[in-house]
Amino acid sequence: ESGLKHDPTLEALGAFTQEGSVAAMERLLATHPDIDAVFAASDLMAASALSVLAASGRRVPADVAVVGFDDFAIATSTTPHLTSVRQPVEEMGHEMARLLVEAVDAPDPVLRRVILATELVQRASSAGRHAP
């Protein structure tokens, strides 16, 4: 929608582990040393990206903005604190339980896709306003 073309070289796949995240960030920096923003699939991966960026002399957020996903406790344990996308985890659990009961009770269950709202929690890693 923005008119930007997809560039697969800007994607670095990695396992949802510290080691996998470090390797992915290192590959991304090797292919795009001028990168100015990173979106990681989890806060753990984003925290690993922060450590790789710091080791390479890149400043967050002055040189590279970093955003994670989950908004788990690690997001406020990093330096700088991570901007993160918060999922409604409790609401997800309630909705899954409701759908499961509905599927068990229905003679002919209907598959449903439920999309719940997320929230961007802006913190220092993206130079956004600081969340309380």
C-alpha positions in Angstrom: 0.0 0.0 0.0 2.9 2.4 0.7 4.3 1.9 -2.8 7.5 0.4 -1.5 8.7 -2.7 -3.2 9.3 -5.9 -1.3 13.0 -6.6 -0.9 13.6 -10.1 0.5 17.3 -9.3 1.2 15.9 -7.1 4.1 14.6 -10.3 5.8 16.9 -12.4 8.0 15.3 -15.6 9.2 16.4 -17.0 12.5 15.2 -19.4 15.2 13.3 -17.9 18.1 16.4 -18.3 20.2 19.2 -16.0 21.3 21.7 -17.7 19.0 19.4 -17.8 16.0 18.6 -14.1 16.5 22.2 -13.1 16.8 23.1 -15.0 13.6 20.1 -13.4 11.8 21.1 -9.8 12.9 24.7 -10.4 12.0 23.7 -11.6 8.5 21.4 -8.6 8.1 24.2 -6.2 9.0 26.6 -7.9 6.7 24.3 -7.5 3.7 22.8 -4.1 4.7 25.3 -2.2 6.9 23.3 1.0 6.4 20.1 -0.5 7.8 18.2 2.0 9.9 15.4 0.0 11.4 14.7 -3.6 12.5 11.4 -5.3 13.3 12.0 -8.6 15.2 9.4 -11.4 15.4 9.8 -11.5 19.2 11.2 -9.4 22.1 13.8 -12.0 22.7 15.0 -11.7 19.1 14.9 -7.9 19.3 17.0 -8.0 22.5 19.6 -10.1 20.7 19.5 -7.6 17.8 20.3 -4.8 20.3 23.4 -6.7 21.5 24.6 -7.3 18.0 24.0 -3.7 17.1 25.9 -2.4 20.2 28.8 -4.8 19.5 29.0 -3.4 15.9 29.1 0.2 17.2 25.6 1.1 16.0 23.6 3.3 18.4 19.9 2.5 19.1 17.8 4.5 18.2 20.1 7.1 16.8 21.5 4.8 14.0 19.0 2.0 14.1 15.4 1.8 15.5 14.5 -1.6 16.9 11.0 -2.9 17.5 10.0 -6.3 19.0 6.8 -8.2 19.3 5.1 -9.6 22.4 5.8 -6.8 24.9 7.0 -9.3 27.4 9.0 -8.3 30.5 12.3 -8.4 28.6 11.2 -5.3 26.7 11.8 -3.2 29.8 15.0 -5.1 30.8 17.0 -4.0 27.7 19.0 -0.9 27.2 17.4 1.0 25.7 13.9 -0.3 26.6 12.3 -1.9 23.6 9.4 -0.6 21.6 7.2 -3.6 21.2 3.8 -4.7 19.8 1.6 -5.9 22.6 -0.7 -8.8 22.0 -3.8 -9.3 24.1 -2.6 -12.6 25.6 -5.4 -12.9 28.2 -8.1 -12.1 25.6 -6.4 -14.7 23.2 -6.8 -17.4 25.8 -10.4 -16.5 26.5 -11.2 -16.5 22.8 -9.5 -19.8 22.2 -11.4 -21.4 25.1 -14.7 -20.0 23.7 -14.0 -21.3 20.2 -13.0 -24.7 21.6 -16.2 -25.0 23.6 -18.2 -23.8 20.6 -16.5 -26.4 18.3 -17.1 -29.3 20.8 -20.8 -28.3 21.2 -21.5 -27.8 17.6 -22.7 -30.8 15.5 -20.9 -29.3 12.4 -18.2 -26.9 13.7 -17.3 -24.0 11.5 -13.7 -22.9 11.3 -13.3 -19.3 12.3 -10.5 -16.8 12.0 -10.4 -14.3 14.8 -8.2 -11.2 14.7 -7.6 -9.4 17.9 -6.3 -5.8 18.2 -2.6 -5.3 19.0 -1.1 -2.2 20.5 2.3 -0.5 19.8 4.0 0.3 23.0 6.6 3.0 22.2 9.8 3.1 24.2 13.3 4.3 23.7 14.5 1.8 21.1 12.5 3.5 18.4 12.9 7.1 19.6 9.1 7.0 20.3 7.5 8.5 23.3 8.4 6.6 26.4 5.6 4.5 27.8 5.1 4.5 31.6 
